[in-house]
């Protein structure tokens, strides 16, 4: 006569192991998804700050009166604070390459902010700022951040021929 215990023990062991594997997999997926959302928010808010700075630059270059220019500066400064907060979160969660890319992106925007401020207060000392040139310059640190985030999250894997195969919703594509 055979015992029921070996079958029950094996079944219970399978349930426990399967549950543990599922729990770990879901925890890793939640962690990746929350990072993906954070990185997407950071990139999006950087873009909003950039557009806000371009608007301020427009008001400076077209000699708008200070009271009409001030709301645009206020918006850009609000975005600066938002980006700083998000970049701090990125620094707490990300890997070194993603942190470095986020810092470079933020630094580019800060330098553009300073250039526009200098242009506003010392127009003879600072040459006009080209919107097209700013857009080209902005794309490099933004792309570097998105690439670093994609690499960290392992969303894309390279296949032969240089094309990408998506393993999920990526940040840049």
N, C-alpha and C positions, 0 to 999 in steps of 0.2 A: 504494500500500500504506500502510495507516495504522499508526501507532505505538501500542504498548501503553502507553507512558509517560503520556500525558495521562489515561487512565482510571485507571491505578494511582495517579497523583499526586492526582487528585480524590478517589478513595476513601480514600487515606491521610489527606488533609486533612480529609475528613469525619469520619473516625474520631478524629483528634486534637482537632478542634473539639468533637465530641460528648462525648468523654471529659473535656475541660476543663470544659464546661458541666455535665456530670453531677457532677464532682468539686466544683465551686463550689456547686452546688445542695445536694449532700449535706452539705458543710461548713456551709452556712448553716442547714440543717435541724437538724444536730447541735447547733449553737450555740443555736438557738431551743429545742430540746427540753431541753438541759441547763439553760437559764435557766428554762424552765417548771417543771422538777422542783425547782430551787432555790426559786423563788417559792412553789410549792406547799408545800414543806417549811417555809419561813419562816412562811407563813400558818398551817399546821397546828400548828407548835410554839408560835406566839403563842397560839393557841386553848388548847393544853394548859397553857401558863403561866397564862393567864387562869383556867381552871378550877381550877388549883392554888391561885391566889390566893383564889378564892371559897371553897375548902375551908379555907384558913387563916382567912379572915374568919369563917367559920362557927364555927371553934374559938375564936376570940377573942370573938365575940358570945355564945357559950354558955359562956364561962368555963371551958374545958377546962384541966386542969392543964398546966403547962409541958412535962413529959415526954411528954404525949400530943399536944401541939401541935407540938413540935419536928420530928417526921418530916414534917409537912405543910410547915413552913417549909423544911426541907431540900429537899423535892421542888420547891417553888416557886423556890428559889435555883438548883437545878440547871437548871431550865427557863430561868431568867433568863440563865444563862451560855450555854446552847444558842442562845437567841434572839439574844444578842449576837454569837455567832460567825456565825450565818446572816445577820444584818443586815450584818455586815462584808463577807461575800461578795457580798451584794446590792449593797452600795456599790461594789464593784470591777467589777461586770458591768453594772449597770442604767443606764438613762437617768436624767436628773435628776428627772423627776416620780415615777418609781418609787422612787428613793432617798429622796426627800423623804417620800413616803407611808409607806415602811418605817420611817423615823426617827420619824414622828409616831405610828405604831402602837406602836413600842417605847417611846416616851416616855409614851404613855397608860398602858401596863402598868407602867412604872417609877413613875409617879405614884400608881397604885392600890396598888402594893407599899408605897410610903412612907406612904400614908394608913392602910393596915392596920397597919403597924408602929407608927405614932403612936397609933392607936386601942388597940393592945395595951399600949403603955407609958404612955399618958396618957389613960385612958378618959374622964375628966371634961372634958378639953380638946377632944376630938375626938368629934363626933356619930357615931352608928351609921351604918354603911355599908350601903345598900340593895342587895341582890343584883340586884333587877329594874332598878334605875337603872344599876348597873354594866353589866349586859347590854346595855341600850339604848345607853349611852355607848360600849361596846366595838365595837358593830356599825358605827359611823360610820368610825373609822379603818381597821377591817378592810376594809370595803367600798371605801374610797378606795384602799387598797393593791391590792386585787384588780382594781379598775377600771384603775388605772395600769399594772399588770402586763399586763392584757389588751390595753390600748392599745399598750403597747410591743411585745408579741409579735404584734400584729395578728391575733389569733385570731378575733375577732369583727368583722364589718363591719355597719354599720347599714344597714338597708333602709327603704323607705317605711313609714310607720305606726309607727316606733319599735321594731319587733321586731328581733331579732338572728338572724343566720344564722351558724352555727358553721362555722369553717374547720378545726376540730380540737378536741381536748379542751381546753376552757378551764379557767381556775382557778375561776371563780365559777359556772359553770353547766353 
